[in-house]
């Protein structure tokens, strides 16, 4: 019960952080779009997206390091915990340095021969590339500190730092209006400075909070553990690179056939999807530490329960948020952006669909990664996801519309889900039929049913703010009622009722005082 309470508390804290960050982020996007203009904003998303292919490794590498930290915490091995901490610091510093050098060497070729950039934008494109590379280095070096915070389930501090970063980005977006020139260059430089500041904050906190974890070069001598961590992180990072390689590879292909203005629409769609994905990723961040600790304790039953719960709750949350957004997207974008770049709506709907498909195997991904046996799994997933790029190139070369590239990505994501099912079936504790019946199919049927109801409402009621409110209210009501009675298990319903009872009793006690 204590472990469940911790998951609930961490989830609530992270959702509060996401709600605040989401409001700030959604307010920031139109500010930056209008300050930079569609062409410069498209260029920014193109360049920052290329760097994000490697900066996104932050999530994968954090999960890799967290896996070793959490498993070691579960084993109650203090000396090994120090070794993992010190080796992770060394590995990520070296990796960050190597990656930045490689990207700087590739910069001239990418900017001169690959990307479709207007001649007048070349100088600022180079400067922006250098700034994003520096930001990427700071992000990679911060991975061990993120992993420590996650492994010890300290989501309150994690949330505070996330909100602080969002506020700094908002302040930067507001300040762009005060500039008369060089807005894109200043924006890139300041983003790199924000990344450095966040790294310093995380280092100081971890250094003071976790005194038992300290830097010592004598722990670098465990070459076997270093090799094991490096190989595991390498495979896990390769898997993450395949995900962002597909996203940014499509950005390059779209840029090749069209222009940076289309990249603005693609960037907006990815940012909206990123905000939605934070909510489902929050559940993963809350559950993963305990899932991996139970790997160290060899508690297969608890690990399986958490894997099923991860998929079930991730799908519920993403479906709950995505349906009203996808259905009311034209009206929402008109209110939010004013002038909506072409293809933004089609891109966003396709990317949201892709995310929903991916979440059907969220628990399987964590279960497979916690096992440590990920070599052939990673190779299979990478080949499947990256196959999107040559297929999309061929289709667009035949004259198909840009959105087809994203629907092709949805098809390859279905293939990736099938591969995860096959590899998860090799884990003794997970049975695919049981997984589909308990964690996936009920949620998909619920999403389809609610989506049909919301669509019918849009056919009856004219487009307006009142219709948007009715759609959101209906979505919330149907998800809450149907999820409680159909999706949740009896034990989960009992826990929710007990939690509500405790909150009510506490409120009554405070009222009397």
C-alpha positions as CSV (number, residue, x, y, z in Angstrom):
1,X,0.0,0.0,0.0
2,X,2.9,2.4,0.8
3,X,4.4,1.8,-2.6
4,X,1.0,2.5,-4.3
5,X,0.6,5.7,-2.3
6,X,4.0,6.8,-3.4
7,X,3.1,6.2,-7.1
8,X,-0.1,8.1,-6.6
9,X,1.7,11.1,-4.9
10,X,4.4,11.2,-7.6
11,X,1.8,11.0,-10.3
12,X,-0.3,13.9,-8.8
13,X,2.9,16.0,-8.4
14,X,4.0,15.4,-11.9
15,X,0.6,16.1,-13.3
16,X,0.5,19.4,-11.4
17,X,3.9,20.2,-13.0
18,X,2.7,19.2,-16.4
19,X,-0.5,21.2,-16.2
20,X,1.5,24.4,-15.3
21,X,4.2,23.7,-17.9
22,X,1.6,22.9,-20.5
23,X,-0.2,26.2,-20.0
24,X,3.1,28.1,-20.2
25,X,4.3,26.1,-23.2
26,X,1.1,26.5,-25.2
27,X,1.2,30.3,-24.5
28,X,4.9,30.4,-25.5
29,X,4.5,28.7,-28.9
30,X,2.4,31.5,-30.6
31,X,4.6,34.2,-29.0
32,X,7.7,32.6,-30.6
33,X,5.9,31.9,-33.9
34,X,4.7,35.5,-34.3
35,X,8.0,37.0,-33.1
36,X,10.2,34.9,-35.5
37,X,7.7,34.5,-38.4
38,X,6.8,31.2,-40.1
39,X,10.1,30.9,-42.1
40,X,12.4,31.5,-39.2
41,X,10.3,29.4,-36.8
42,X,10.4,26.6,-39.4
43,X,14.2,27.0,-39.6
44,X,14.4,26.9,-35.8
45,X,12.3,23.7,-35.6
46,X,14.4,22.1,-38.4
47,X,17.8,22.9,-36.7
48,X,16.7,22.3,-33.1
49,X,14.9,19.1,-34.3
50,X,18.2,17.7,-35.7
51,X,19.9,18.4,-32.4
52,X,16.9,17.0,-30.6
53,X,17.7,13.7,-32.3
54,X,20.6,13.5,-29.9
55,X,19.2,15.5,-27.0
56,X,16.2,13.1,-27.0
57,X,18.7,10.5,-25.9
58,X,18.3,12.2,-22.5
59,X,15.2,10.2,-21.9
60,X,16.7,6.9,-23.1
61,X,19.9,7.4,-21.2
62,X,18.1,8.5,-18.1
63,X,16.1,5.3,-18.3
64,X,19.3,3.3,-18.8
65,X,21.1,4.8,-15.8
66,X,17.9,4.7,-13.7
67,X,17.6,1.0,-14.5
68,X,21.0,0.2,-12.9
69,X,20.4,2.6,-10.0
70,X,16.9,1.2,-9.3
71,X,17.9,-2.4,-9.6
72,X,20.9,-1.8,-7.3
73,X,18.7,0.0,-4.8
74,X,16.5,-3.1,-4.9
75,X,19.5,-5.3,-4.2
76,X,20.5,-3.0,-1.2
77,X,24.1,-2.9,-2.5
78,X,25.6,0.5,-1.4
79,X,29.0,-0.1,-2.9
80,X,27.7,-1.0,-6.3
81,X,25.3,2.0,-6.1
82,X,28.4,4.3,-5.8
83,X,30.0,2.5,-8.7
84,X,27.0,2.9,-10.9
85,X,26.7,6.6,-10.0
86,X,30.4,7.4,-10.8
87,X,30.5,5.4,-14.0
88,X,27.4,7.0,-15.3
89,X,28.9,10.5,-14.7
90,X,32.0,9.5,-16.6
91,X,30.1,7.8,-19.5
92,X,27.7,10.7,-20.1
93,X,30.4,13.3,-20.0
94,X,32.5,11.4,-22.6
95,X,29.4,10.7,-24.6
96,X,28.3,14.3,-24.6
97,X,31.7,15.5,-25.7
98,X,32.0,12.9,-28.5
99,X,28.4,13.6,-29.8
100,X,29.0,17.4,-30.0
101,X,32.3,17.0,-31.8
102,X,30.6,14.6,-34.3
103,X,27.7,17.0,-34.9
104,X,30.0,20.0,-35.3
105,X,32.0,18.1,-38.0
106,X,28.7,17.2,-39.8
107,X,27.3,20.8,-39.6
108,X,28.8,22.1,-42.9
109,X,27.6,19.1,-44.9
110,X,24.1,19.2,-43.3
111,X,23.6,23.0,-43.7
112,X,25.1,23.3,-47.2
113,X,24.0,20.1,-48.9
114,X,21.1,18.4,-47.1
115,X,18.8,21.1,-45.7
116,X,16.7,23.4,-47.8
117,X,17.6,26.7,-46.3
118,X,17.3,30.2,-47.9
119,X,20.7,31.8,-48.7
120,X,19.9,34.7,-46.3
121,X,19.4,32.3,-43.4
122,X,22.7,30.5,-43.7
123,X,24.7,32.5,-41.1
124,X,22.0,32.4,-38.5
125,X,21.5,28.7,-39.2
126,X,25.2,28.0,-38.3
127,X,24.9,30.0,-35.1
128,X,21.7,28.3,-34.2
129,X,23.3,24.9,-34.8
130,X,26.2,25.7,-32.5
131,X,23.8,26.9,-29.8
132,X,21.6,23.8,-30.0
133,X,24.8,21.6,-29.9
134,X,25.9,23.3,-26.7
135,X,22.4,22.8,-25.2
136,X,22.5,19.2,-26.2
137,X,25.8,18.7,-24.3
138,X,24.4,20.2,-21.1
139,X,21.3,17.9,-21.5
140,X,23.4,14.8,-21.9
141,X,25.6,15.6,-18.9
142,X,22.6,16.1,-16.7
143,X,21.4,12.6,-17.4
144,X,22.9,11.0,-14.2
145,X,21.3,13.6,-12.0
146,X,17.9,13.0,-13.7
147,X,18.4,9.3,-13.1
148,X,19.1,9.8,-9.4
149,X,16.0,11.9,-8.9
150,X,13.9,9.4,-10.8
151,X,15.4,6.4,-9.0
152,X,14.7,7.9,-5.6
153,X,11.2,8.9,-6.8
154,X,11.8,12.5,-5.9
155,X,9.2,13.9,-8.3
156,X,8.5,17.0,-6.3
157,X,11.9,18.5,-7.1
158,X,11.8,17.2,-10.6
159,X,8.5,19.1,-11.1
160,X,9.8,22.3,-9.6
161,X,12.8,22.3,-11.9
162,X,10.5,21.6,-14.9
163,X,8.3,24.5,-14.0
164,X,11.3,26.8,-13.6
165,X,12.6,25.8,-17.0
166,X,9.2,26.5,-18.6
167,X,9.0,29.9,-16.9
168,X,12.5,30.9,-18.2
169,X,11.4,29.9,-21.7
170,X,8.3,32.0,-21.4
171,X,10.3,35.0,-20.2
172,X,12.6,34.5,-23.2
173,X,9.6,34.3,-25.6
174,X,8.2,37.5,-24.2
175,X,11.5,39.3,-24.5
176,X,11.8,38.6,-28.2
177,X,9.1,41.2,-28.9
178,X,11.6,43.8,-27.5
179,X,14.2,43.0,-30.2
180,X,14.1,44.6,-33.6
181,X,16.6,42.2,-35.3
182,X,18.6,39.0,-34.8
183,X,15.7,37.5,-32.8
184,X,16.4,33.9,-33.9
185,X,20.1,34.2,-33.0
186,X,19.3,35.6,-29.5
187,X,16.7,32.9,-29.0
188,X,19.2,30.1,-29.7
189,X,21.9,31.6,-27.4
190,X,19.5,32.0,-24.5
191,X,18.1,28.5,-24.9
192,X,21.6,27.2,-24.5
193,X,22.1,29.3,-21.4
194,X,18.8,28.0,-19.9
195,X,20.0,24.4,-20.4
196,X,23.3,25.2,-18.6
197,X,21.5,26.8,-15.7
198,X,19.2,23.8,-15.2
199,X,22.2,21.5,-15.2
200,X,23.8,23.5,-12.5
201,X,20.6,23.5,-10.4
202,X,20.3,19.7,-10.7
203,X,24.0,19.1,-9.8
204,X,23.8,21.3,-6.7
205,X,20.6,19.7,-5.4
206,X,21.8,16.1,-5.9
207,X,25.2,16.9,-4.3
208,X,23.5,18.3,-1.2
209,X,20.5,15.9,-1.0
210,X,22.2,12.5,-1.6
211,X,25.3,12.7,0.5
212,X,26.0,9.0,0.1
213,X,26.6,9.5,-3.6
214,X,29.9,11.3,-4.2
215,X,32.4,11.5,-7.0
216,X,35.5,9.3,-6.7
217,X,37.7,8.1,-9.5
218,X,38.4,4.8,-7.8
219,X,35.0,3.6,-8.7
220,X,35.9,3.9,-12.4
221,X,38.1,0.8,-12.1
222,X,35.1,-1.7,-12.4
223,X,35.6,-2.3,-16.1
224,X,33.1,-5.1,-16.3
225,X,30.3,-3.0,-14.9
226,X,31.4,-0.1,-17.1
227,X,31.2,-2.3,-20.2
228,X,27.8,-3.7,-19.1
229,X,26.4,-0.2,-18.5
230,X,27.9,1.2,-21.8
231,X,26.5,-1.7,-23.9
232,X,23.0,-1.4,-22.2
233,X,23.0,2.4,-22.6
234,X,24.2,2.0,-26.2
235,X,21.4,-0.3,-27.2
236,X,18.8,1.8,-25.3
237,X,20.1,5.0,-26.8
238,X,20.0,3.4,-30.3
239,X,16.3,2.6,-29.8
240,X,15.6,6.2,-28.8
241,X,17.6,7.5,-31.8
242,X,15.4,5.4,-34.0
243,X,12.3,7.1,-32.6
244,X,13.7,10.6,-33.0
245,X,15.4,9.6,-36.2
246,X,12.0,8.8,-37.7
247,X,10.6,12.1,-36.4
248,X,13.4,14.3,-37.6
249,X,14.1,12.2,-40.7
250,X,10.6,13.0,-41.8
251,X,11.3,16.7,-41.1
252,X,14.3,16.6,-43.4
253,X,12.3,14.7,-46.1
254,X,9.4,17.2,-45.9
255,X,11.9,20.0,-46.0
256,X,13.5,18.4,-49.1
257,X,10.3,18.2,-51.0
258,X,8.6,21.4,-49.7
259,X,10.1,24.3,-47.5
260,X,10.8,25.5,-44.0
261,X,7.2,26.8,-43.9
262,X,5.9,23.2,-43.9
263,X,8.5,22.5,-41.1
264,X,6.7,25.1,-39.1
265,X,3.4,23.2,-39.3
266,X,5.3,19.9,-38.6
267,X,7.0,21.6,-35.6
268,X,3.7,22.8,-34.1
269,X,2.2,19.3,-34.5
270,X,5.1,17.7,-32.7
271,X,5.0,20.3,-29.9
272,X,1.3,19.7,-29.3
273,X,1.8,16.0,-29.3
274,X,4.8,16.4,-27.0
275,X,2.6,18.2,-24.4
276,X,0.0,15.4,-24.6
277,X,2.7,12.8,-24.3
278,X,4.0,14.3,-21.1
279,X,0.8,13.2,-19.4
280,X,1.2,9.5,-20.3
281,X,5.0,9.7,-19.8
282,X,4.3,10.9,-16.3
283,X,2.8,7.6,-15.4
284,X,5.8,5.8,-16.8
285,X,8.1,8.1,-14.7
286,X,6.0,7.3,-11.6
287,X,5.9,3.5,-12.2
288,X,9.3,2.7,-13.7
289,X,11.4,3.1,-10.6
290,X,9.3,0.5,-8.7
291,X,9.1,-1.7,-11.8
292,X,12.9,-1.8,-12.0
293,X,13.4,-2.2,-8.3
294,X,11.2,-5.3,-8.4
295,X,13.6,-6.6,-11.1
296,X,16.4,-6.4,-8.6
297,X,14.2,-8.1,-6.0
298,X,13.2,-10.8,-8.4
299,X,9.5,-10.1,-7.7
300,X,8.0,-11.1,-11.1
301,X,4.4,-10.8,-10.1
302,X,4.6,-7.2,-8.9
303,X,6.6,-6.3,-11.9
304,X,4.0,-7.8,-14.3
305,X,1.2,-5.9,-12.4
306,X,3.1,-2.6,-12.8
307,X,3.7,-3.3,-16.5
308,X,0.0,-3.9,-17.2
309,X,-0.9,-0.8,-15.1
310,X,1.6,1.3,-17.1
311,X,0.0,0.5,-20.4
312,X,-3.6,0.8,-19.1
313,X,-3.2,4.2,-17.4
314,X,-1.0,5.6,-20.2
315,X,-3.6,4.8,-22.8
316,X,-6.5,6.1,-20.7
317,X,-4.8,9.4,-20.0
318,X,-3.6,10.0,-23.6
319,X,-7.0,9.0,-25.0
320,X,-8.8,11.2,-22.5
321,X,-6.8,14.3,-23.5
322,X,-6.3,13.5,-27.2
323,X,-9.9,12.9,-28.3
324,X,-11.4,16.4,-27.7
325,X,-8.3,18.0,-29.0
326,X,-8.2,16.0,-32.3
327,X,-11.9,16.5,-32.9
328,X,-12.0,20.2,-32.2
329,X,-8.5,20.9,-33.6
330,X,-9.5,23.5,-36.3
331,X,-11.4,25.7,-33.7
332,X,-8.6,25.3,-31.1
333,X,-5.9,26.2,-33.5
334,X,-7.8,29.2,-34.7
335,X,-8.1,30.5,-31.1
336,X,-4.6,29.5,-30.2
337,X,-2.5,30.6,-33.2
338,X,-4.7,32.9,-35.1
339,X,-3.0,32.3,-38.5
340,X,-2.7,28.5,-38.8
341,X,0.2,27.2,-41.0
342,X,-1.1,24.9,-43.8
343,X,-1.1,21.1,-42.9
344,X,-0.9,21.8,-39.2
345,X,-4.2,20.1,-38.4
346,X,-3.6,17.1,-40.6
347,X,-0.1,16.6,-39.2
348,X,-1.3,16.9,-35.6
349,X,-4.1,14.4,-36.0
350,X,-1.7,11.9,-37.6
351,X,0.9,12.3,-34.9
352,X,-1.7,11.9,-32.1
353,X,-2.8,8.6,-33.7
354,X,0.8,7.5,-33.8
355,X,1.2,8.2,-30.1
356,X,-1.9,6.3,-29.2
357,X,-0.6,3.3,-31.1
358,X,2.7,3.5,-29.3
359,X,1.1,3.6,-25.9
360,X,-0.5,0.2,-26.4
361,X,2.9,-1.3,-25.6
362,X,4.2,1.2,-23.0
363,X,4.3,-1.4,-20.2
364,X,6.0,-3.9,-22.5
365,X,8.8,-1.5,-23.3
366,X,9.6,-1.0,-19.6
367,X,9.4,-4.7,-18.8
368,X,11.7,-5.6,-21.6
369,X,14.2,-2.8,-20.7
370,X,14.2,-3.8,-17.0
371,X,15.2,-7.3,-18.0
372,X,18.5,-6.0,-19.4
373,X,18.3,-8.3,-22.5
374,X,17.6,-5.8,-25.2
375,X,20.1,-6.3,-28.1
376,X,17.9,-8.1,-30.6
377,X,14.8,-6.2,-29.4
378,X,16.5,-2.9,-30.1
379,X,17.8,-4.0,-33.6
380,X,14.3,-5.1,-34.6
381,X,12.6,-1.9,-33.3
382,X,15.2,0.3,-35.0
383,X,14.9,-1.4,-38.4
384,X,11.1,-1.2,-38.2
385,X,10.8,2.5,-37.2
386,X,13.5,3.7,-39.6
387,X,11.9,1.9,-42.5
388,X,9.4,4.8,-42.5
389,X,12.0,7.1,-44.0
390,X,12.7,5.4,-47.4
391,X,9.1,4.5,-47.8
392,X,8.0,8.0,-47.2
393,X,10.6,9.4,-49.6
394,X,9.3,7.1,-52.3
395,X,5.7,8.0,-51.7
396,X,6.4,11.7,-51.6
397,X,8.5,11.4,-54.7
398,X,5.5,10.0,-56.5
399,X,3.6,13.2,-55.7
400,X,1.5,12.3,-52.6
401,X,0.5,14.9,-50.1
402,X,2.8,15.5,-47.1
403,X,0.5,14.0,-44.5
404,X,0.9,10.6,-46.1
405,X,4.4,10.5,-44.6
406,X,2.9,10.6,-41.1
407,X,0.3,7.9,-41.8
408,X,3.1,5.7,-43.0
409,X,4.8,6.2,-39.7
410,X,1.6,5.0,-38.0
411,X,1.8,1.8,-40.0
412,X,5.4,1.1,-39.0
413,X,4.5,1.9,-35.4
414,X,1.9,-0.9,-35.6
415,X,4.8,-3.2,-36.7
416,X,6.9,-2.0,-33.7
417,X,4.0,-2.9,-31.3
418,X,3.9,-6.4,-32.8
419,X,7.6,-6.8,-32.2
420,X,7.3,-5.7,-28.6
421,X,4.6,-8.3,-28.1
422,X,6.8,-11.0,-29.5
423,X,9.8,-10.1,-27.3
424,X,7.6,-9.5,-24.2
425,X,6.1,-13.0,-24.7
426,X,9.6,-14.4,-24.0
427,X,9.4,-13.0,-20.4
428,X,8.0,-15.7,-18.2
429,X,5.8,-13.3,-16.2
430,X,4.0,-11.8,-19.2
431,X,1.4,-13.6,-21.3
432,X,0.4,-11.8,-24.5
433,X,-3.3,-12.9,-24.5
434,X,-3.7,-11.8,-20.9
435,X,-1.9,-8.5,-21.6
436,X,-4.1,-7.7,-24.6
437,X,-7.4,-8.6,-22.8
438,X,-6.5,-6.7,-19.5
439,X,-4.4,-3.7,-20.6
440,X,-5.1,-2.9,-24.2
441,X,-8.4,-4.0,-25.8
442,X,-10.8,-2.5,-23.1
443,X,-9.0,0.9,-23.4
444,X,-9.1,0.9,-27.2
445,X,-12.8,0.1,-27.2
446,X,-13.4,2.9,-24.7
447,X,-11.5,5.4,-26.9
448,X,-13.3,4.3,-30.0
449,X,-16.7,4.6,-28.3
450,X,-16.0,8.0,-26.7
451,X,-14.5,9.3,-30.0
452,X,-17.7,8.3,-31.9
453,X,-19.9,10.1,-29.3
454,X,-17.8,13.3,-29.5
455,X,-17.8,13.2,-33.3
456,X,-21.6,12.9,-33.4
457,X,-21.8,16.0,-31.1
458,X,-19.8,18.0,-33.6
459,X,-22.2,17.0,-36.4
460,X,-25.2,18.2,-34.3
461,X,-23.8,21.4,-32.7
462,X,-22.3,24.3,-34.8
463,X,-18.7,25.2,-34.2
464,X,-18.4,27.5,-31.1
465,X,-16.9,27.9,-27.7
466,X,-20.1,26.3,-26.2
467,X,-19.6,23.2,-28.4
468,X,-15.9,22.9,-27.3
469,X,-17.0,23.1,-23.6
470,X,-19.7,20.4,-24.2
471,X,-17.2,18.1,-26.0
472,X,-14.7,18.4,-23.2
473,X,-17.3,17.9,-20.5
474,X,-18.8,14.8,-22.3
475,X,-15.3,13.4,-22.8
476,X,-14.4,13.8,-19.2
477,X,-17.7,12.4,-17.9
478,X,-17.6,9.3,-20.2
479,X,-14.0,8.5,-19.5
480,X,-14.4,8.9,-15.7
481,X,-17.6,6.8,-15.5
482,X,-16.7,4.1,-18.0
483,X,-13.1,3.8,-16.9
484,X,-14.1,3.4,-13.3
485,X,-16.7,0.7,-13.9
486,X,-15.1,-1.2,-16.9
487,X,-11.3,-0.6,-17.0
488,X,-10.3,-0.6,-13.4
489,X,-10.0,-3.8,-11.4
490,X,-12.0,-4.4,-8.2
491,X,-8.8,-3.7,-6.1
492,X,-8.1,-0.5,-7.9
493,X,-11.7,0.7,-7.3
494,X,-11.4,-0.1,-3.6
495,X,-8.1,1.8,-3.4
496,X,-9.7,4.9,-5.1
497,X,-12.7,4.8,-2.8
498,X,-10.4,4.6,0.2
499,X,-8.3,7.5,-1.1
500,X,-11.4,9.6,-1.6
501,X,-12.6,8.7,2.0
502,X,-9.2,9.7,3.5
503,X,-9.2,13.0,1.6
504,X,-12.8,13.7,2.8
505,X,-12.0,12.9,6.4
506,X,-8.9,15.1,6.3
507,X,-11.0,17.9,4.8
508,X,-13.7,17.5,7.5
509,X,-11.0,17.5,10.2
510,X,-9.4,20.7,8.9
511,X,-12.9,22.3,8.7
512,X,-13.6,21.6,12.3
513,X,-10.2,23.0,13.4
